[in-house]
Amino acid sequence: MKDEENKVVELEGRELSEMELLDQWLEKLVFPGKTKDFIEELKGSGDSTQLERRICLYTNEYEYYIRAVQRSGGKSYLGCNVIARKSRAGEDWQRGNDLPDGPFTQETWNKIVYAIVNYELVKLTPYMRPHEIPKDVA
């Protein structure tokens, strides 16, 4: 059910703000660890119309920058970019890409997390499987 995926969780009888939801999602990523041990908060800013946070997740190969914008009156935003932590041989820049972005929903968050996992996956080495299992093994 698509509506259930985007349903806002309630806390203490009130709806959570987008930033409180983001905190919960980040906590789930590092559970059972502490968010501050794995995720760097780069920037937080805001005014009367919007609140913005930028956070970074580091892996051995990449830096993932997540931007979250909570706007009063709706149309809040969630997006992610990735940058290689080192340049390729012969290049003096670091490669990067845009990852999923869109409205501030659980669906957008899931797309971002899946894209990060996809970026981190390593292709298996090809190998030959026997056509049948030897009888002495089975």
N, C-alpha and C positions, 0 to 999 in steps of 0.2 A: 504494500500500500504506500503510494508516493506521499500522501498527506501525512501519514504517521512518521515518515522519515524526517520531514521538515517541521514536525510539531515542536513547539518551544517548551522546554522543560520548566517546571515551576519550582521555585525555591522559597520557602517561608511564605507561601501564599501569594507570591508575585512571580511574574515572568522574568526569566533571566535576560540580561542585556546581551547583545552580541559579544561584547568583550568578556563577559562571564562565561558564555558558551565556549569561546575560544580558549579560555583558561582551562575549562574542563576537558576539551579535546586534546590540548597539549599535555595535560596530566595523564590522559589515557595512553598517549604515545610513549611516555617514559616510565610508566608504571612498572615496577614498584619504586623506581627512583624518584628523585626530586627534580622538578622542572628546571630550577635554576642551575643544576649541575650539567644539563644537556642542551639547554636552549638559551640563547642570548637575546635579550631585549635591546634592540638598537635605538629605537625612537618611539616616543609616545608624544602625541601632540593633540591639540583640540581647541575648539572654540564653542560658541553657543549652538552651532549648526552641525558639527561633526567631531568625532573622536577618532584618531588614527594611531595605529600601532604597527611597528615593523619589528619583526623578529627573525632570527637566523638559526638554522640547524646546520651543523657541520658533520660531514663524514670524511673519510680519508681522501676521497677524490673531489668532492663537491661542497659548495655552500648553497643552501636553499634559503631564499629570502621570501618570507610571507608578509604580505601587506593586508591589514584588516582596517576597514573604514566603517565606522558606525555613524550613520547620518540620521538626524532627527527628521521625521517625516518619511522614512523608508529609503529604499534603494541603497542599502548598505552593500559593501563590496568586500570580496575576499579573492586574493590572487597570489601567485607564486612565480618566482624566477629562479633559475639555477645558473651558477657560474662555476667553472672548473677552478680548482684551487691552485693549479699550476699550468703554465703554458706548455703547449706541445713543442717538440724539438723544432727549432728554426722559426718559431713565432714569438713575438714580443707582446702578445695580448692573451687574455684568458677567454676561452670560448664560453658562451652562455646560451640559454634558451628561455623562452617563456613557457611556463607550465600552465595548467588550467586556471581559469579565473571566472568570476561571475558573481551572482548575488550571494549574500552572506547566508548560506544554507548548509545543512548537513551534507547534501548532495555535492555541493562545490567542494566542501572540506574533504569528502571521501575521494573525489577525483584528484585533488592535490596529493593526498597521502598515497593513492595508488600510483600516481605519476612518479613520486619520489621513490617508491619501492621499485618501479619499473626501471628507473635510472640506475639504481643500485644493483639490479640483478646482473649476474655474470653468466654468460652463455656456457653451457656444459661442453666439455670436450667430446667430440664425436668418437664413438667406439662401435665395434661390431658386436652385435648380439648373436649368440648361437641360434641356429634355426630350431633346435630342440634342446631341452634340458637333458644332460647325460643321466642315464639310469642310476648310476652309483651316487648321484647327488640327491635325487628325488626321494 
